[in-house]
Amino acid sequence: MTFAHFNRRVHLYLGLALLPWLFMYGISSVPFAHNQFFERRDAAKGLPLWALRAEYEFDAPVPAESRALRSLGAVLLGRAGIENTSFGVYRQSPTQVNVYSYSFWKSTQLKYFVDQKRVTVEDRRFRWDHF
């Protein structure tokens, strides 16, 4: 067996072995590349991405430091009845704090409007193209 023959066989069988991964990455990239198509399809069906779960009054001081926002996020999640989940907190504007709580299958967002002293809790609908 010559080197050229061996090299051809290695590339042939390596290519055949890696072909399923090529297809998997190619097919799974379609929702990322054509996200607007899926969003328009849902809009035509009348399916909102976020559904309002609750809305309530809440008044708490917002810390100036971004590191201290995590404790405010934990208080907001506890008040909404969401426990034992991973979450992130950030300040979208001086009058709004967003808390994102997520698990493997679902996501929830809380928006605290500081000037209105109001919190909205919204659940995200599961979509396979986001999975």
DOKEKOL-605614 format. One record per residue (C-alpha): z, y, x. Coordinates in steps of 0.25 Angstrom, whole numbers, plus 2048, in hexadecimal, padded with zeros to 3 digits. Layout:
ZYX ...
end
This chain:
800800800 7FC80D806 80481A805 7F98207FB 7FA8147F2 8098157F2 8098247F0 8008227E4 8098187DE 8168207E0 81082C7D9 80A8247CE 81781D7CA 8208297CD 8178317C4 8178277B9 8278267BA 8288357B9 81E8377AD 8298367A2 8318417A8 82484A7A9 82284779A 83084A797 83085779E 82385B799 82785878A 83485E78B 82F86B791 82786E784 83387477C 83687D788 82888278A 82588477B 832888775 82C89376C 824888765 831880761 83888D75D 82C891754 82C88474E 83B88574A 839893745 82E88E73C 837883737 84288D735 84B88673E 855890745 85988C753 867892751 86F88F744 87B898741 88889073F 89289A73E 8958A973F 8A38AF740 8AB8BB744 8B18BB752 8B88C675A 8BB8C4769 8BA8CC775 8AE8C977E 8B28C878D 8AA8D0796 8A88C57A1 89E8BB79E 8A78B07A4 8B28B3799 8A78B178E 8A98A278F 8B78A3789 8B28AC77D 8A78A177B 8B189677A 8B989E770 8AC8A1768 8A9892768 8B788E764 8B6897758 8A9891754 8AE883755 8A687F761 8AE87776B 8AB86E777 89E87377A 89787A786 894889784 88F89578B 8928A4788 88B8B178B 88A8BF787 87D8C2781 8808D177F 88C8DA77F 88E8D6770 88B8C7770 8908BB776 8898AE775 88F8A0777 887894778 88D886775 88487A778 88586B778 87A86077A 87486176C 87886F766 87A87D76A 883888764 883897766 88E8A1763 88A8B0763 8968B9763 8928C775F 89D8D0764 89A8DD75D 8998D674F 8A58CC753 89D8C074D 8998B3753 88D8AA74E 88D89B751 87F895751 87A887754 86D88375A 864879754 86086D75C 85286D761 84C861769 84386B771 850872776 856864779 
end
